Amino acid sequence: MVVRDYICCSTCENPITLRVWVGHNPCQQHTFLCPHCKEEITISMDVNLDNPSVSINYAENCSKGNNEGTIINLNPHFVLTSSDTTSDLSFSWMEQFQYILNHSKIEAPKKPEGYNGIMMLDSYEQLGGITKLTEIWKIIKKGWSLKNNNQEDLSLKTLGGYSEHQYDGPISLEHILFDFCSKLLIPRKIMLFVNAGNCIRECTSKYRNEFMRFREFFINNLKKDHLEKYFDLFSEYFRDYAEYDQTILYIKNLAPVPEGCVATSTSFKNTRMFYGNAYEVLTLNFSVLACLNNIHEGRKFDEFKEMNLTKYLTINKSNRGNPFSKNPDLNGFLGCIDSTLRNASHHGATKLIKHRTAIEFRSGGTGAKQELSYSKYLEKCGDIMLTSAALLMVELVISQ
């Protein structure tokens, strides 16, 4: 459904006509440029998904308008072609849906036997989108925070509100995190975890004693610190989920964001540091995969070909994935790594250019200029986030 609304830019007082697609979360936020004065405008939309209704909030640099103006299309779940961002007849999300569907190779649901009517399908959910995801995360975040603060009873009480799981027995934070992460990765990104699971099975089958030694080491020395870092990373990601939501369906389905398409919301001030922060967490926690690979190759978990674990933990994070780079069950975790972008991020050497459709960055702050579309930047952020979720699932299996 598309909501049409009229606003007025508070800076230049020119009218703007918004066409806003209604998303699948109770609140969606959009940041974009006034087409006239090029100043930033932010609006948000509250969505009642149980009793369908919406309301627009004029958050920054705009007010309620009364006149037709320049068309601005805003979509929470798909990128749009440049021409469609200002078209009054834009429905290019249909093309984007079909594009992702084709890449994901999802078969269209069959009609029930004897049913001849029209099947109404939710394209977002068909591609693995999770309705009310931000509300689900709020439950997990509160329960996780309480667990971190040793409030076990309150944590379990809070996590009892997570009703999406499909398992019996007493709930635990670990079970819920595993279930939540698996849903983030479905339908096709889940193969990262599946492949790593194959490696774990081989290790437990051929080298069970060494695997159990590693498990004990991980629980006693790494698990607590890793979970704390994952908590901070997940919290940062979902704080600005309205931005990342624009490309997440592509990533979940292994469909590259199409070249030439743009994200209609560009709140780079909020997303600027995420890739670099996620890079730090993921590469630090690569130690788990590196140790697993040592076992898989018939060595002790803390013995590498050319060093021990103590030395490994001191090497540059950009090299932490080298030990398992040739292991086909584990090297998929390296696909999202871009040290140049990380270095630019952490040296404050990134900025929006080309009317906010691209970012310019310099590695280390002094390297050669490079350019990346903002939609591709969001794709990189989502990819490294889902890769981190897959690694968390691996760690939860190891420590179970």
Phi, psi and omega in degrees: 000141179246129176259128178259130183215151180252131176230168178232128178293129182289340182277307185253353177065017176278146181281148178224137174256119179264138169240105188247121175286136180279124182268194187249017174238152184299338177219131174232141183239144181226130176240128185208172180267141169299129182292349183260301184262353177068017174276152184287137176235141176231130172232160173227158180231124173271130184238122173268103185278344180271321176235082196317115175195158181223159172214138180265133175249129183267088194286308186220132172060035176200164177215170178300133180251173180233352186238152174296145178213201179297134182286133171231120176264134180232122181234125184282342189242346184224151169277161182235157172292153183304318182292331182281347181293338182236020181265136179284351181242025184285122170224037185293348176300332178297319177294321179294320177300313181294322178301312180293319180302317180294320179291322183281343180058041177277129178282137177296136179302141179276147178291143176302148180303129179086357181265125183244003182279183179276131178270119179270111183249142176271111185299323181298311181289328179297330179269007178098005177295149183246113179293138181061031182303319182293328177288321177298317180298322181302320178296312182295317181300315180296315180296322179293316179299316179297322177296319178299331180265017176063027175262069189301313183295316179294326179297311181295323178297317179294315182294344175297342178280355177275101187257007186277345183289159182233043178232156179264167178098174182296142181279159174210159178301319182298316179298317183290320177298318179298315180295316181297314181295322180297322178292326176297327187270338182290138018262331190244335178293343180299340181297336174303312180289319181302314180296317178297325177298325176298320179295318179299317180298319178296319180296316181289334180280315186268328186226054188300316183299318180290323177297318180293328175295318176296317179303314180297318179297316181298313182297319185278336189239336187240326192303310184300312181296318179298316180296322178297320179291321176297321179300314179296319181294312179299319181297317179295319182296311184284344173299325182242034186299332180302329177284310185290335181301337183293340181233001188294327180295325178297315184291316180301333183254009179058034178253114180301139175301126185299139176298142178087354178265151185236151171279134184277345173246133186225066180270068185294335179298335179268332185258355188308319187264355190295313183301314180298320179294318179294322178302316181298315181294311185297311183292327175298318183277000173299342179305328179296314180291324180296317178293320178299319179294323176302315179297316182300329180269008173089013178255173171294151186300332184257018178242115176265173181298323187234008181197173173257177184296322180302316178291319180304319183289356178256350185283162180304137184299333180293345180254002185295337181271353183303318183300332181247018183292340180255006178269109186297340178278343185240336188287353173297337179290349182268352186295339183261002187278125178220092184293331179297314179293321178300314182296321178296318181299313185281354175250014178062031185251045176228145177204154177282140177223177176053056179054039173072017178267351183212162173242147175248137180214154177235125179298127179071002179091344184234356183287182179295147178295136173230159184228144181213132178298150181295325178296323177289328176296315177298324177298316178297321178296314180294323181295314181289332176292312181291328175295321177295322178296322178294321178292323175300319177300318178300314182295323179294323178292316180300322185268002184290000000 
